Amino acid sequence: MVLGGGVPGSDEESSKVRERILRSERENRYLRRDSDDRKVIEEVFDRSTMLAVEELIARKDLGELHGVVSAGKEARVYLGEDRDKGPVAVKIYLTSASDFRKRMGYIAGDRRFGKLPSGSRQTIYLWTRKEFKNLQLADSIGVAVPKPIAFHKNVLVMEYVGVPPTPAPTFAESEVDEGDRDWAFETIRDLWKKAKLVHADFSEFNAFKYGGRDVLFDMGSAVLSSHPQAEEYLRRDVTNMVRFFRKRGIAVEEPGEVVERITN
């Protein structure tokens, strides 16, 4: 389903595009979705979001948009295609989400973003930009993340990890071993040492295991090591992964020992 044509930004064109998305989700039985109800589509694709999608198409950062493959309270991820028909992941943050103000602590203290926004919509736009920048930074130092492609307002385009339309399995859904354990703590260390970054939400639900490689995702919460709570978030990331691997029967050092090894 190509999102294009017509007059970008017009109410008529936005309505037509929204109808095509709704029809696509109803007709494509292969794509995972949380609901076919019109209310869900309207919640995601408000006029501002439609304008953002149209802008990404106009910039040739996106070619087509298909159905939803993953849904959460704050965002939905759609299967898209680039201009060469290659698969991409299109993450759309819900402008109607009510919990984003609670995430201001992950933005406050980050010198990259200056003055904090006052409105919820602007907060979501900043969060999208923050995730894009974090992905760029992690990718630049060799950490395996979905490669960022583009963003506009509340829409983020990035590498698709998995075999479309199925996303790659997470650690929580996979058999893991000592190699995955080593990757997890090396990734936390590399982010801290090389990128001066802390994921701040590292868990078995935010790491893919696919095609012989592990990939970290959901980088919106990540903060610079200069953030006032960076070390607290670092300890939390380490503790989460120690708990997970021990639950799977894989030996791990005490969280404090891992943190000391990373920071020293």
DRENPA-3360 file (N, C-alpha, C; in nm, 2 decimals, always signed):
BEGIN
1 = MVLGGGVP = +0.08/-0.12/+0.00/+0.00/+0.00/+0.00/+0.09/+0.12/+0.00 ~ +0.08/+0.20/-0.10/+0.17/+0.32/-0.12/+0.09/+0.44/-0.06 ~ +0.16/+0.51/+0.03/+0.10/+0.63/+0.09/+0.16/+0.75/+0.01 ~ +0.08/+0.80/-0.09/+0.13/+0.91/-0.17/+0.02/+0.95/-0.26 ~ +0.06/+1.05/-0.34/-0.04/+1.11/-0.43/-0.13/+1.21/-0.37 ~ -0.21/+1.29/-0.45/-0.29/+1.39/-0.39/-0.21/+1.51/-0.35 ~ -0.28/+1.59/-0.27/-0.22/+1.71/-0.21/-0.17/+1.68/-0.07 ~ -0.04/+1.67/-0.05/+0.01/+1.64/+0.09/-0.04/+1.74/+0.19;
9 = GSDEESSK = -0.10/+1.69/+0.30/-0.14/+1.78/+0.40/-0.29/+1.82/+0.39 ~ -0.36/+1.79/+0.28/-0.50/+1.82/+0.27/-0.58/+1.73/+0.36 ~ -0.69/+1.78/+0.41/-0.78/+1.69/+0.49/-0.83/+1.57/+0.40 ~ -0.86/+1.60/+0.27/-0.91/+1.49/+0.19/-0.81/+1.38/+0.17 ~ -0.68/+1.42/+0.14/-0.58/+1.32/+0.12/-0.55/+1.25/+0.25 ~ -0.54/+1.32/+0.37/-0.52/+1.25/+0.49/-0.63/+1.15/+0.52 ~ -0.75/+1.18/+0.49/-0.87/+1.09/+0.51/-0.85/+0.97/+0.42 ~ -0.81/+0.99/+0.29/-0.79/+0.88/+0.20/-0.68/+0.78/+0.25;
17 = VRERILRS = -0.57/+0.84/+0.29/-0.46/+0.76/+0.34/-0.50/+0.68/+0.46 ~ -0.57/+0.74/+0.55/-0.62/+0.67/+0.67/-0.71/+0.56/+0.63 ~ -0.80/+0.58/+0.54/-0.89/+0.47/+0.49/-0.81/+0.35/+0.43 ~ -0.70/+0.38/+0.36/-0.62/+0.28/+0.30/-0.55/+0.20/+0.41 ~ -0.50/+0.27/+0.51/-0.43/+0.20/+0.62/-0.53/+0.11/+0.69 ~ -0.65/+0.16/+0.71/-0.76/+0.08/+0.78/-0.79/-0.05/+0.69 ~ -0.80/-0.03/+0.56/-0.84/-0.14/+0.47/-0.72/-0.24/+0.47 ~ -0.60/-0.19/+0.47/-0.48/-0.28/+0.47/-0.48/-0.37/+0.59;
25 = ERENRYLR = -0.50/-0.31/+0.70/-0.50/-0.39/+0.83/-0.61/-0.49/+0.83 ~ -0.72/-0.46/+0.77/-0.83/-0.56/+0.77/-0.81/-0.67/+0.68 ~ -0.74/-0.64/+0.56/-0.73/-0.74/+0.46/-0.61/-0.82/+0.47 ~ -0.50/-0.77/+0.53/-0.37/-0.85/+0.54/-0.37/-0.93/+0.66 ~ -0.41/-1.06/+0.65/-0.42/-1.15/+0.76/-0.29/-1.20/+0.81 ~ -0.18/-1.17/+0.73/-0.05/-1.21/+0.77/+0.02/-1.12/+0.87 ~ -0.03/-1.00/+0.88/+0.04/-0.90/+0.97/-0.03/-0.90/+1.11 ~ +0.06/-0.91/+1.21/+0.01/-0.91/+1.35/-0.05/-0.77/+1.38;
33 = RDSDDRKV = -0.16/-0.77/+1.45/-0.23/-0.64/+1.48/-0.30/-0.66/+1.62 ~ -0.32/-0.55/+1.69/-0.38/-0.56/+1.82/-0.53/-0.54/+1.80 ~ -0.58/-0.48/+1.69/-0.72/-0.45/+1.68/-0.74/-0.41/+1.53 ~ -0.86/-0.44/+1.48/-0.91/-0.39/+1.35/-1.00/-0.27/+1.37 ~ -1.03/-0.23/+1.49/-1.13/-0.13/+1.51/-1.08/+0.00/+1.46 ~ -1.17/+0.08/+1.40/-1.14/+0.21/+1.35/-1.08/+0.30/+1.46 ~ -1.12/+0.29/+1.58/-1.07/+0.37/+1.69/-0.92/+0.36/+1.70 ~ -0.86/+0.24/+1.68/-0.72/+0.22/+1.69/-0.65/+0.30/+1.58;
41 = IEEVFDRS = -0.70/+0.29/+1.46/-0.64/+0.35/+1.35/-0.64/+0.51/+1.37 ~ -0.76/+0.56/+1.41/-0.77/+0.70/+1.43/-0.68/+0.75/+1.54 ~ -0.65/+0.66/+1.64/-0.57/+0.70/+1.75/-0.42/+0.72/+1.71 ~ -0.38/+0.63/+1.61/-0.24/+0.64/+1.56/-0.23/+0.75/+1.46 ~ -0.32/+0.74/+1.36/-0.30/+0.83/+1.24/-0.39/+0.95/+1.25 ~ -0.36/+1.04/+1.34/-0.42/+1.17/+1.34/-0.36/+1.25/+1.23 ~ -0.42/+1.37/+1.21/-0.37/+1.45/+1.10/-0.23/+1.48/+1.10 ~ -0.18/+1.52/+1.22/-0.04/+1.55/+1.23/+0.06/+1.43/+1.20;
49 = TMLAVEEL = +0.02/+1.31/+1.24/+0.10/+1.19/+1.20/+0.09/+1.17/+1.05 ~ -0.03/+1.19/+0.99/-0.04/+1.17/+0.85/+0.05/+1.26/+0.78 ~ +0.06/+1.39/+0.82/+0.15/+1.48/+0.76/+0.29/+1.44/+0.77 ~ +0.33/+1.38/+0.89/+0.47/+1.34/+0.91/+0.50/+1.22/+0.82 ~ +0.41/+1.13/+0.80/+0.43/+1.02/+0.71/+0.44/+1.07/+0.56 ~ +0.35/+1.16/+0.52/+0.36/+1.22/+0.39/+0.49/+1.29/+0.37 ~ +0.54/+1.36/+0.47/+0.67/+1.43/+0.45/+0.79/+1.33/+0.43 ~ +0.79/+1.22/+0.51/+0.89/+1.12/+0.49/+0.88/+1.05/+0.35;
57 = IARKDLGE = +0.77/+1.04/+0.30/+0.75/+0.99/+0.16/+0.80/+1.09/+0.06 ~ +0.77/+1.22/+0.08/+0.81/+1.32/-0.01/+0.97/+1.33/-0.01 ~ +1.03/+1.31/+0.11/+1.17/+1.31/+0.12/+1.24/+1.19/+0.07 ~ +1.16/+1.09/+0.03/+1.21/+0.96/-0.02/+1.28/+0.88/+0.09 ~ +1.24/+0.90/+0.21/+1.29/+0.82/+0.32/+1.20/+0.70/+0.35 ~ +1.09/+0.70/+0.29/+0.99/+0.60/+0.30/+0.91/+0.58/+0.17 ~ +0.89/+0.45/+0.13/+0.82/+0.43/+0.01/+0.67/+0.38/+0.03 ~ +0.66/+0.28/+0.12/+0.53/+0.22/+0.14/+0.51/+0.19/+0.29;
65 = LHGVVSAG = +0.39/+0.19/+0.34/+0.36/+0.15/+0.48/+0.25/+0.05/+0.48 ~ +0.28/-0.06/+0.55/+0.19/-0.18/+0.56/+0.13/-0.18/+0.70 ~ +0.10/-0.31/+0.74/+0.03/-0.32/+0.87/+0.12/-0.32/+0.99 ~ +0.06/-0.31/+1.11/+0.13/-0.31/+1.24/+0.19/-0.44/+1.27 ~ +0.31/-0.45/+1.32/+0.38/-0.57/+1.36/+0.40/-0.58/+1.51 ~ +0.39/-0.46/+1.58/+0.42/-0.46/+1.72/+0.34/-0.34/+1.78 ~ +0.27/-0.36/+1.89/+0.19/-0.25/+1.95/+0.22/-0.24/+2.10 ~ +0.23/-0.12/+2.15/+0.25/-0.09/+2.29/+0.16/+0.03/+2.33;
73 = KEARVYLG = +0.17/+0.06/+2.46/+0.09/+0.18/+2.51/+0.14/+0.31/+2.45 ~ +0.26/+0.32/+2.42/+0.32/+0.45/+2.37/+0.35/+0.46/+2.22 ~ +0.36/+0.34/+2.16/+0.40/+0.34/+2.02/+0.36/+0.21/+1.95 ~ +0.35/+0.22/+1.82/+0.33/+0.10/+1.74/+0.43/+0.10/+1.63 ~ +0.48/-0.02/+1.59/+0.58/-0.04/+1.49/+0.51/-0.10/+1.37 ~ +0.53/-0.04/+1.25/+0.47/-0.09/+1.13/+0.57/-0.14/+1.03 ~ +0.54/-0.23/+0.95/+0.62/-0.28/+0.84/+0.61/-0.18/+0.73 ~ +0.73/-0.13/+0.68/+0.73/-0.04/+0.57/+0.82/-0.09/+0.47;
81 = EDRDKGPV = +0.83/-0.01/+0.36/+0.93/-0.04/+0.25/+1.00/+0.09/+0.21 ~ +1.13/+0.07/+0.18/+1.20/+0.19/+0.13/+1.17/+0.20/-0.02 ~ +1.24/+0.30/-0.08/+1.21/+0.32/-0.23/+1.26/+0.21/-0.31 ~ +1.35/+0.12/-0.26/+1.40/+0.00/-0.33/+1.32/-0.12/-0.29 ~ +1.21/-0.11/-0.23/+1.12/-0.22/-0.18/+1.19/-0.30/-0.07 ~ +1.29/-0.25/-0.01/+1.35/-0.32/+0.10/+1.26/-0.30/+0.23 ~ +1.26/-0.39/+0.32/+1.18/-0.37/+0.44/+1.24/-0.27/+0.54 ~ +1.16/-0.19/+0.60/+1.20/-0.10/+0.71/+1.10/-0.11/+0.82;
89 = AVKIYLTS = +1.14/-0.07/+0.94/+1.05/-0.06/+1.05/+1.01/+0.08/+1.07 ~ +0.88/+0.11/+1.08/+0.83/+0.25/+1.10/+0.77/+0.26/+1.24 ~ +0.83/+0.32/+1.33/+0.78/+0.33/+1.47/+0.71/+0.47/+1.48 ~ +0.58/+0.46/+1.52/+0.50/+0.57/+1.53/+0.46/+0.59/+1.68 ~ +0.51/+0.70/+1.74/+0.47/+0.73/+1.88/+0.33/+0.79/+1.88 ~ +0.24/+0.74/+1.97/+0.11/+0.79/+1.98/+0.10/+0.93/+2.04 ~ +0.05/+1.02/+1.96/+0.04/+1.16/+2.02/-0.07/+1.16/+2.13 ~ -0.15/+1.06/+2.14/-0.25/+1.06/+2.24/-0.20/+0.99/+2.37;
97 = ASDFRKRM = -0.08/+0.94/+2.37/-0.03/+0.87/+2.49/-0.02/+0.96/+2.60 ~ -0.07/+0.92/+2.72/-0.07/+1.00/+2.84/+0.04/+0.99/+2.93 ~ +0.13/+0.90/+2.91/+0.24/+0.87/+3.00/+0.37/+0.94/+2.97 ~ +0.38/+1.02/+2.86/+0.51/+1.07/+2.82/+0.56/+1.18/+2.92 ~ +0.47/+1.25/+2.99/+0.52/+1.34/+3.09/+0.60/+1.28/+3.20 ~ +0.57/+1.15/+3.22/+0.64/+1.07/+3.33/+0.78/+1.05/+3.28 ~ +0.81/+1.06/+3.15/+0.94/+1.03/+3.10/+1.03/+1.15/+3.09 ~ +0.99/+1.26/+3.14/+1.07/+1.38/+3.13/+1.20/+1.37/+3.20;
105 = GYIAGDRR = +1.21/+1.28/+3.30/+1.33/+1.26/+3.37/+1.45/+1.21/+3.29 ~ +1.41/+1.14/+3.18/+1.51/+1.09/+3.08/+1.55/+1.19/+2.99 ~ +1.48/+1.31/+2.98/+1.52/+1.42/+2.89/+1.59/+1.53/+2.97 ~ +1.53/+1.56/+3.09/+1.59/+1.66/+3.17/+1.73/+1.62/+3.21 ~ +1.83/+1.72/+3.20/+1.96/+1.69/+3.23/+2.05/+1.64/+3.11 ~ +1.98/+1.63/+3.00/+2.05/+1.59/+2.87/+2.08/+1.71/+2.80 ~ +2.21/+1.75/+2.79/+2.25/+1.87/+2.74/+2.23/+1.88/+2.58 ~ +2.20/+1.77/+2.52/+2.18/+1.77/+2.38/+2.05/+1.84/+2.34;
113 = FGKLPSGS = +1.95/+1.85/+2.43/+1.82/+1.90/+2.39/+1.77/+2.03/+2.45 ~ +1.85/+2.09/+2.53/+1.82/+2.23/+2.58/+1.70/+2.24/+2.66 ~ +1.62/+2.34/+2.63/+1.50/+2.37/+2.71/+1.39/+2.26/+2.69 ~ +1.33/+2.22/+2.80/+1.23/+2.12/+2.79/+1.10/+2.17/+2.73 ~ +1.03/+2.09/+2.65/+0.91/+2.13/+2.59/+0.80/+2.14/+2.70 ~ +0.70/+2.22/+2.67/+0.59/+2.24/+2.77/+0.47/+2.16/+2.74 ~ +0.45/+2.12/+2.61/+0.33/+2.04/+2.57/+0.36/+1.90/+2.55 ~ +0.26/+1.81/+2.56/+0.28/+1.67/+2.55/+0.32/+1.63/+2.41;
121 = RQTIYLWT = +0.26/+1.69/+2.30/+0.29/+1.66/+2.17/+0.44/+1.70/+2.14 ~ +0.49/+1.81/+2.18/+0.62/+1.85/+2.16/+0.72/+1.76/+2.24 ~ +0.68/+1.71/+2.35/+0.76/+1.61/+2.43/+0.77/+1.48/+2.35 ~ +0.67/+1.44/+2.28/+0.67/+1.31/+2.20/+0.76/+1.34/+2.08 ~ +0.75/+1.45/+2.02/+0.84/+1.48/+1.90/+0.99/+1.48/+1.95 ~ +1.02/+1.54/+2.07/+1.15/+1.54/+2.12/+1.20/+1.40/+2.15 ~ +1.11/+1.32/+2.20/+1.14/+1.18/+2.24/+1.18/+1.10/+2.11 ~ +1.11/+1.12/+2.00/+1.14/+1.06/+1.87/+1.28/+1.10/+1.82;
129 = RKEFKNLQ = +1.30/+1.23/+1.83/+1.44/+1.28/+1.79/+1.54/+1.22/+1.88 ~ +1.52/+1.21/+2.01/+1.61/+1.15/+2.10/+1.65/+1.01/+2.07 ~ +1.54/+0.93/+2.04/+1.57/+0.79/+2.00/+1.66/+0.78/+1.88 ~ +1.62/+0.86/+1.78/+1.70/+0.86/+1.65/+1.85/+0.90/+1.68 ~ +1.87/+1.00/+1.76/+2.01/+1.04/+1.80/+2.08/+0.93/+1.87 ~ +2.01/+0.87/+1.97/+2.07/+0.76/+2.04/+2.11/+0.64/+1.95 ~ +2.02/+0.61/+1.86/+2.05/+0.50/+1.76/+2.18/+0.53/+1.68 ~ +2.18/+0.66/+1.63/+2.30/+0.70/+1.56/+2.43/+0.69/+1.64;
137 = LADSIGVA = +2.42/+0.73/+1.76/+2.54/+0.73/+1.85/+2.58/+0.59/+1.88 ~ +2.49/+0.50/+1.91/+2.52/+0.36/+1.93/+2.58/+0.29/+1.81 ~ +2.52/+0.32/+1.70/+2.56/+0.26/+1.57/+2.70/+0.31/+1.53 ~ +2.73/+0.43/+1.57/+2.86/+0.49/+1.53/+2.98/+0.43/+1.60 ~ +2.95/+0.37/+1.72/+3.06/+0.31/+1.79/+3.06/+0.15/+1.78 ~ +2.97/+0.10/+1.69/+2.97/-0.04/+1.66/+2.88/-0.12/+1.74 ~ +2.79/-0.06/+1.82/+2.69/-0.14/+1.90/+2.58/-0.18/+1.80 ~ +2.54/-0.31/+1.81/+2.44/-0.36/+1.72/+2.30/-0.31/+1.76;
145 = VPKPIAFH = +2.25/-0.21/+1.68/+2.11/-0.16/+1.69/+2.05/-0.15/+1.56 ~ +1.91/-0.14/+1.55/+1.85/-0.12/+1.42/+1.91/+0.01/+1.36 ~ +1.96/+0.01/+1.24/+2.02/+0.13/+1.18/+1.92/+0.24/+1.16 ~ +1.94/+0.36/+1.22/+1.84/+0.46/+1.20/+1.85/+0.52/+1.05 ~ +1.73/+0.55/+1.00/+1.72/+0.60/+0.86/+1.67/+0.74/+0.86 ~ +1.56/+0.77/+0.92/+1.51/+0.91/+0.92/+1.40/+0.92/+1.03 ~ +1.37/+1.04/+1.06/+1.26/+1.07/+1.15/+1.19/+1.20/+1.12 ~ +1.07/+1.21/+1.15/+1.00/+1.34/+1.14/+0.88/+1.34/+1.24;
153 = KNVLVMEY = +0.88/+1.45/+1.32/+0.78/+1.46/+1.43/+0.77/+1.33/+1.51 ~ +0.67/+1.25/+1.51/+0.66/+1.13/+1.60/+0.68/+1.00/+1.52 ~ +0.74/+1.01/+1.40/+0.76/+0.89/+1.32/+0.91/+0.87/+1.30 ~ +0.95/+0.74/+1.33/+1.09/+0.70/+1.32/+1.10/+0.59/+1.22 ~ +1.19/+0.60/+1.12/+1.22/+0.49/+1.02/+1.35/+0.43/+1.05 ~ +1.36/+0.30/+1.06/+1.49/+0.23/+1.09/+1.49/+0.09/+1.02 ~ +1.60/+0.03/+1.04/+1.62/-0.10/+0.98/+1.52/-0.20/+1.04 ~ +1.47/-0.29/+0.96/+1.38/-0.40/+1.00/+1.46/-0.52/+1.04;
161 = VGVPPTPA = +1.45/-0.56/+1.16/+1.52/-0.68/+1.21/+1.42/-0.80/+1.22 ~ +1.44/-0.90/+1.13/+1.35/-1.01/+1.13/+1.32/-1.04/+0.98 ~ +1.23/-1.14/+0.96/+1.18/-1.18/+0.83/+1.04/-1.12/+0.82 ~ +1.02/-1.02/+0.74/+0.88/-0.95/+0.73/+0.78/-1.06/+0.69 ~ +0.66/-1.05/+0.75/+0.62/-0.95/+0.85/+0.64/-0.98/+0.99 ~ +0.73/-1.08/+1.02/+0.75/-1.12/+1.16/+0.88/-1.05/+1.21 ~ +0.87/-0.98/+1.32/+0.99/-0.92/+1.38/+1.07/-1.03/+1.45 ~ +1.20/-1.00/+1.46/+1.29/-1.10/+1.53/+1.25/-1.13/+1.67;
169 = PTFAESEV = +1.28/-1.25/+1.72/+1.25/-1.28/+1.86/+1.34/-1.21/+1.95 ~ +1.28/-1.17/+2.07/+1.36/-1.11/+2.17/+1.43/-1.22/+2.26 ~ +1.52/-1.17/+2.34/+1.59/-1.26/+2.44/+1.48/-1.34/+2.52 ~ +1.37/-1.27/+2.55/+1.27/-1.33/+2.64/+1.20/-1.45/+2.56 ~ +1.21/-1.44/+2.43/+1.14/-1.55/+2.35/+1.24/-1.65/+2.29 ~ +1.37/-1.64/+2.33/+1.47/-1.72/+2.27/+1.55/-1.80/+2.37 ~ +1.62/-1.90/+2.32/+1.71/-1.98/+2.40/+1.84/-1.89/+2.40 ~ +1.89/-1.86/+2.52/+2.01/-1.78/+2.53/+2.13/-1.86/+2.59;
177 = DEGDRDWA = +2.25/-1.81/+2.57/+2.37/-1.89/+2.62/+2.47/-1.79/+2.67 ~ +2.59/-1.84/+2.71/+2.69/-1.75/+2.76/+2.74/-1.65/+2.66 ~ +2.73/-1.68/+2.53/+2.76/-1.58/+2.43/+2.67/-1.46/+2.44 ~ +2.54/-1.48/+2.46/+2.45/-1.37/+2.47/+2.47/-1.29/+2.60 ~ +2.50/-1.36/+2.71/+2.54/-1.30/+2.83/+2.66/-1.20/+2.81 ~ +2.76/-1.25/+2.75/+2.88/-1.17/+2.72/+2.85/-1.05/+2.63 ~ +2.77/-1.07/+2.53/+2.73/-0.96/+2.44/+2.65/-0.86/+2.52 ~ +2.56/-0.90/+2.61/+2.48/-0.80/+2.68/+2.57/-0.71/+2.77;
185 = FETIRDLW = +2.66/-0.76/+2.84/+2.74/-0.68/+2.93/+2.85/-0.61/+2.85 ~ +2.90/-0.66/+2.74/+2.99/-0.59/+2.66/+2.92/-0.47/+2.59 ~ +2.80/-0.49/+2.56/+2.72/-0.38/+2.50/+2.70/-0.27/+2.60 ~ +2.66/-0.30/+2.72/+2.65/-0.20/+2.83/+2.78/-0.13/+2.85 ~ +2.89/-0.20/+2.85/+3.02/-0.14/+2.87/+3.06/-0.05/+2.75 ~ +3.03/-0.10/+2.63/+3.07/-0.02/+2.52/+2.99/+0.11/+2.51 ~ +2.86/+0.10/+2.54/+2.78/+0.22/+2.54/+2.83/+0.32/+2.65 ~ +2.87/+0.27/+2.76/+2.92/+0.36/+2.87/+3.06/+0.42/+2.84;
193 = KKAKLVHA = +3.15/+0.33/+2.79/+3.29/+0.37/+2.77/+3.31/+0.45/+2.64 ~ +3.25/+0.41/+2.53/+3.27/+0.46/+2.40/+3.17/+0.57/+2.36 ~ +3.04/+0.55/+2.39/+2.94/+0.64/+2.35/+2.90/+0.74/+2.46 ~ +2.95/+0.71/+2.58/+2.91/+0.79/+2.70/+2.75/+0.79/+2.71 ~ +2.70/+0.67/+2.70/+2.55/+0.65/+2.69/+2.51/+0.53/+2.78 ~ +2.39/+0.54/+2.84/+2.33/+0.44/+2.92/+2.19/+0.41/+2.86 ~ +2.17/+0.28/+2.83/+2.04/+0.25/+2.77/+1.92/+0.29/+2.86 ~ +1.93/+0.26/+2.98/+1.83/+0.30/+3.09/+1.70/+0.22/+3.08;
201 = DFSEFNAF = +1.69/+0.12/+2.99/+1.58/+0.03/+2.99/+1.62/-0.11/+2.93 ~ +1.74/-0.15/+2.96/+1.80/-0.27/+2.90/+1.73/-0.39/+2.97 ~ +1.67/-0.48/+2.90/+1.61/-0.60/+2.95/+1.60/-0.70/+2.84 ~ +1.55/-0.82/+2.88/+1.53/-0.93/+2.78/+1.43/-0.90/+2.68 ~ +1.35/-0.79/+2.70/+1.24/-0.75/+2.61/+1.29/-0.65/+2.51 ~ +1.41/-0.60/+2.52/+1.46/-0.49/+2.44/+1.59/-0.54/+2.36 ~ +1.61/-0.67/+2.35/+1.72/-0.72/+2.27/+1.67/-0.83/+2.18 ~ +1.70/-0.82/+2.05/+1.67/-0.93/+1.96/+1.78/-1.03/+1.95;
209 = KYGGRDVL = +1.74/-1.15/+1.92/+1.84/-1.26/+1.88/+1.79/-1.31/+1.75 ~ +1.88/-1.28/+1.65/+1.83/-1.31/+1.51/+1.95/-1.32/+1.41 ~ +1.95/-1.42/+1.33/+2.04/-1.44/+1.23/+2.19/-1.44/+1.28 ~ +2.21/-1.51/+1.39/+2.35/-1.52/+1.44/+2.40/-1.39/+1.51 ~ +2.31/-1.29/+1.53/+2.36/-1.17/+1.60/+2.25/-1.13/+1.70 ~ +2.30/-1.05/+1.80/+2.21/-0.99/+1.90/+2.20/-0.84/+1.87 ~ +2.08/-0.78/+1.88/+2.06/-0.64/+1.85/+1.98/-0.58/+1.96 ~ +2.03/-0.46/+2.01/+1.97/-0.39/+2.11/+1.87/-0.29/+2.05;
217 = FDMGSAVL = +1.75/-0.27/+2.10/+1.66/-0.17/+2.05/+1.59/-0.10/+2.16 ~ +1.49/-0.02/+2.12/+1.41/+0.07/+2.21/+1.51/+0.17/+2.28 ~ +1.57/+0.26/+2.21/+1.68/+0.34/+2.26/+1.62/+0.48/+2.31 ~ +1.49/+0.50/+2.31/+1.44/+0.63/+2.35/+1.47/+0.67/+2.49 ~ +1.49/+0.58/+2.58/+1.52/+0.61/+2.72/+1.66/+0.65/+2.75 ~ +1.75/+0.61/+2.65/+1.89/+0.62/+2.68/+1.94/+0.76/+2.71 ~ +2.03/+0.78/+2.80/+2.08/+0.91/+2.84/+2.23/+0.91/+2.84 ~ +2.29/+1.03/+2.83/+2.43/+1.04/+2.83/+2.48/+1.01/+2.97;
225 = SSHPQAEE = +2.61/+0.97/+2.98/+2.67/+0.94/+3.11/+2.68/+1.06/+3.20 ~ +2.66/+1.18/+3.15/+2.66/+1.30/+3.23/+2.53/+1.33/+3.29 ~ +2.43/+1.25/+3.26/+2.29/+1.27/+3.31/+2.30/+1.25/+3.47 ~ +2.23/+1.33/+3.55/+2.24/+1.31/+3.69/+2.21/+1.17/+3.74 ~ +2.12/+1.10/+3.67/+2.09/+0.96/+3.72/+2.15/+0.85/+3.63 ~ +2.25/+0.89/+3.56/+2.31/+0.79/+3.47/+2.36/+0.66/+3.54 ~ +2.43/+0.68/+3.65/+2.49/+0.57/+3.72/+2.38/+0.48/+3.78 ~ +2.27/+0.54/+3.82/+2.15/+0.47/+3.88/+2.09/+0.38/+3.76;
233 = YLRRDVTN = +2.08/+0.44/+3.64/+2.02/+0.37/+3.53/+2.12/+0.26/+3.49 ~ +2.25/+0.28/+3.50/+2.35/+0.18/+3.46/+2.33/+0.06/+3.56 ~ +2.32/+0.09/+3.69/+2.31/-0.02/+3.78/+2.18/-0.10/+3.76 ~ +2.07/-0.03/+3.72/+1.95/-0.09/+3.69/+1.96/-0.18/+3.57 ~ +2.02/-0.13/+3.46/+2.04/-0.22/+3.34/+2.12/-0.34/+3.38 ~ +2.22/-0.33/+3.45/+2.31/-0.45/+3.48/+2.23/-0.54/+3.57 ~ +2.16/-0.49/+3.67/+2.08/-0.58/+3.76/+1.97/-0.65/+3.68 ~ +1.90/-0.59/+3.59/+1.80/-0.65/+3.50/+1.86/-0.77/+3.43;
241 = MVRFFRKR = +1.98/-0.75/+3.37/+2.03/-0.86/+3.29/+2.09/-0.97/+3.37 ~ +2.15/-0.94/+3.49/+2.20/-1.04/+3.58/+2.08/-1.13/+3.62 ~ +1.97/-1.06/+3.66/+1.85/-1.14/+3.70/+1.80/-1.23/+3.59 ~ +1.80/-1.18/+3.46/+1.75/-1.26/+3.35/+1.84/-1.38/+3.33 ~ +1.97/-1.36/+3.32/+2.05/-1.47/+3.28/+2.06/-1.57/+3.40 ~ +2.05/-1.53/+3.52/+2.05/-1.63/+3.63/+1.92/-1.71/+3.63 ~ +1.81/-1.64/+3.59/+1.68/-1.71/+3.58/+1.69/-1.82/+3.47 ~ +1.77/-1.80/+3.37/+1.79/-1.90/+3.26/+1.91/-2.00/+3.29;
249 = GIAVEEPG = +1.96/-1.99/+3.42/+2.06/-2.08/+3.46/+2.20/-2.05/+3.41 ~ +2.23/-1.93/+3.37/+2.36/-1.89/+3.32/+2.43/-1.81/+3.43 ~ +2.55/-1.85/+3.46/+2.63/-1.79/+3.57/+2.67/-1.65/+3.54 ~ +2.65/-1.56/+3.63/+2.68/-1.41/+3.62/+2.74/-1.36/+3.75 ~ +2.83/-1.27/+3.74/+2.88/-1.20/+3.86/+2.77/-1.13/+3.93 ~ +2.80/-1.08/+4.05/+2.71/-0.99/+4.12/+2.70/-0.86/+4.05 ~ +2.58/-0.80/+4.05/+2.56/-0.67/+3.98/+2.66/-0.57/+4.01 ~ +2.70/-0.56/+4.14/+2.79/-0.45/+4.18/+2.93/-0.48/+4.12;
257 = EVVERITN = +2.97/-0.60/+4.11/+3.10/-0.64/+4.05/+3.10/-0.60/+3.90 ~ +2.99/-0.63/+3.83/+2.98/-0.59/+3.69/+2.99/-0.44/+3.67 ~ +2.91/-0.37/+3.75/+2.91/-0.22/+3.74/+3.05/-0.17/+3.76 ~ +3.12/-0.22/+3.87/+3.25/-0.17/+3.90/+3.35/-0.20/+3.78 ~ +3.33/-0.32/+3.72/+3.42/-0.35/+3.61/+3.39/-0.26/+3.49 ~ +3.27/-0.22/+3.47/+3.23/-0.13/+3.36/+3.28/+0.01/+3.38 ~ +3.26/+0.06/+3.50/+3.29/+0.20/+3.52/+3.44/+0.22/+3.55 ~ +3.51/+0.12/+3.59/+3.66/+0.14/+3.61/+3.74/+0.09/+3.49;
% end
